[in-house]
Amino acid sequence: MIVCWNGHLIEGGEFSLRVSDGVFLRGEGVFETIRADKGEPCLWNQHFERLTYSAEKLGLKIPDRLVLQERIGRVIVANQLLSAKLRLTLGEGCLISAEPLPKERGEIHVVTSNCPINEKSPLAQIKCTSYAENMFLLRESGVDEVIRPNTRGEICEGCISNLFFVKTGMIYTPSLQTGCLPGVMRQEVMRHIEVREVEWAMVDLESCDEIWLSNALRRLRAVTSINGRNLAQPSELFSKALVSVKA
């Protein structure tokens, strides 16, 4: 792997951090995970806007948009990848890495959790590198995603994705008032199809006809089962949404 560290390409993916680096010591950093297709970062402007918002929240300096875009391009070329998973991490320094996209899973199984997301946290809705809680829940679950409530018991988000759910032919998603991350792919889906933003209790997931997960890498995926309950095959609504975000 060849990475870019503060504008310099480094082979082997190894670089040096200061022992006082806040990202390493306390998780005081922000990041974006970006899909690249045909050698270009997808939805780059939207990712940069969110990165800027997150960085400002933590008082971090962010390089110019075009500078970062040029660095991303160099990393993609250096790793000889047309389609890639890009990771941009910003703290006291700026790290950009690229690796092949993860393989698509045929089925997506999810469970719900009682472990809440604090919608009142000053770090709510930013992509902070303090991701240990999410990764612990996901690893311990043994499934593909864990859907979490907020402190009010409302449907919020997954550990690594936003979600949409279908009831009687209407598409819904948790509103930003729930504390969910303003996902770039969530925004893209809502730009193309009609979606109602709601604050619903977790119990309402039990009667959903369909559940979809969205993130930058996998775009939009239909859930196969939730808490062991099989869901219906994806409807025409899902097909239209999928086509729109791949266009």
N, C-alpha and C positions, 0 to 999 in steps of 0.2 A: 504494500500500500504506500502510495505517495500522498502526503498531506501538505497543506499550506498552513504555516504557523507565522502569523504576523507578516504575511506577504511573501514568505520564503518557502519554496518547495523543499520538502525533506523526504528522502527515501527511507523506507522501512517503518514509517509511521511513528518514530521515536523522537521526542524532543524534550527539552528541559523546562521545568517550572521552578519558580522561586519557592522556597519553603513557606513563605508567607502568602502564597497565592490564595485568594479568597474562594475561588471555585473549588480548589482541592481541599482546603481546610473546612469550609462551611457551606459549600454549595451555592455560593453567591455569584451565580452566573445565569445566563439565559441562553436558549438555543432554539434552532429551527431545524426540523427534519423536512427535507425537500426532495421531491421526485424530479429526476431528470429524464427527459425523453429526447431522442435524436440529438443528444449532446447539449441540450438547453435546459436550464432549470424551469420547471413548470410553475406558473403563477408567482413568479419572482417578486413582482411589485407588492403583492398582497403579503407575502412572507416578510419582505423588508419592512413594511408598515408595522406588522405585529412585532417584529424584532426591535424596531425603534421604540415602540410603546413599552415593551418589556424592559429594554435597557434603561430607558428614562426612569422607570419605576425604581430600579436598583442603583441609579446614579452612575451608570456605566457609559463610557464613551463608545460611539459606534462609528466605524469607517463610513465613508461616502458610499451611496448605493452603487454607483458605477464602479467604484474600486472593488467592492465586494463581488459584484457580478463578474468582473474581470478575473478575480482570484478563483472564483468557482469554475469559470471556463478553463483556466489553466490546470486545475485539479482534475477535471473530467478528462481533458486531453492527456495529461500525464499518466492517468490510470487506464487509458485506452478503453473508455466506457462510453457507449452511446445512451444506454438506459442505466440509471444509477440511483442509489440511495445516498443523498447528500446530507451531511450533518454540519451545521454551522454553530459553533459554540463561542460565546462571547463573555469574557470576564476581564481580567487585567490584560489578557491577550486575546487573539482571535484565531481560532482553529477551524479549518475546513477539511473534511474528509469525504471520500467517495468510495462506495463499494457496490457490488452488483445488487440489484433489487432482490428482496426475499421472494422465495417461491410462493405462488398463490395456493391457498388451501382450498380443497374442494368443498369442505363443510366448515361452518363457523358455529361453535357452541359457546354459549355464554351463561354466566350465573350472576345473580345479584348479591350485593354485600350490604351489611348493616354499618360498615365503616364509613362515616360521613365525610364529605368535602366541606370545608368551612367557607361558605360563601361570603362571610364577613372578613375574611383574612385580607390584609393589605396586599398580599401576593396572589389573591384569587385572579384568575383569568390572564396570568402571564405564564410563559413557557420557561419556568425556572429549572435549573439543573438539579435542584433538590427533589429527585424523583424516586427516592428509595421506597417510600410508602406505596406508590403505585406499582412498582416492580415487585415488591414483596407480595402484595395481594394477588397480582397476576400469576406469579410463579407458584404460590401456594394453592391457587384455585385448580390448576391442572387443565384449564380450558383456554379458549382463545381470547376471551375478554371478560372483564368483571364490571358490571354496571353499578355505580355508586349513587347514593342519595346525597343531598346536602343536609345541613343540620336541622332543617324543617321537615325532613322526610320526603322531599320532592325528588323526582327523577332528575339527575344532574348530567352525568357523563360516564364513559368508560375510563379505564386506566390509560388507554392509548388512543382513544377515539371519541368522537361525538356520536350521537345516535338520533335516528329518526324512527318513528313508529306509525303504523297505519291502523286506523279503525274505521270501519264502514266506508271505505273509499276515500278517506281524508288523511293527509300526511301531516304529522305533528313533529315538533322537536322541542326540547327544553329551551326556554327563553334564557337570555343572558342574565336575567334577574336571579336565576337559580345558582349562579356562580360558575357555570360551565365555561370551558375555554372557548373563545371565539375562533373556532377552527377555520383554517383557510378553505378546506374542502367543504365544510359546513356552509360557509358563505357562498361558495361556488354553486352548490346544489340549490340553495335558496334563490340564487340569482336566475336560475333556469326554470324552476317549477314552483307551484304554489304550495307553501308550507305555513302552517299556523304555529306560532311560538306559544308555549303554554307552561304553566307551573302545575304539574300533576303529581299526585302521590305515587310512590313506588308500586303500590298495589295495583295501579291502573295498567301496569305492564302485563299483568296476568290475563287481561282480556284483549290484548293487541292481536291483530291478524298477522302483521308482519313487523319485523324490526330490522333496521338497516344500520350499519356502522360506517362512519366516514373518517378517513384521515388522509394525509397528503400522499402516502405511499400506495395504499391500496384503493384509494379513491372512495368507492362505494361498494359495500359487500352486504349481501342479505344473510341474516342470521338463520341458522338451521334449527337450533333449539335454545330455550331459555329455562334454566333450572330443571332440565330433563324433559320439558314439554316441547314436542315437535311443533314447529310453525309451518304454516302453509307455504307452498312453493311461491317464489317471488311472482308478483302480479305484473300486469302491463304497466302499472305505475312505476315499478322498479325499473323495468326495461327502458322506459322513457327517461327516467332520471339518470340511469347509467349512460345512455347514449349521449345525453346533454353534457355530462362532465368529461366525457372522452372526446368530445368534438374538438 
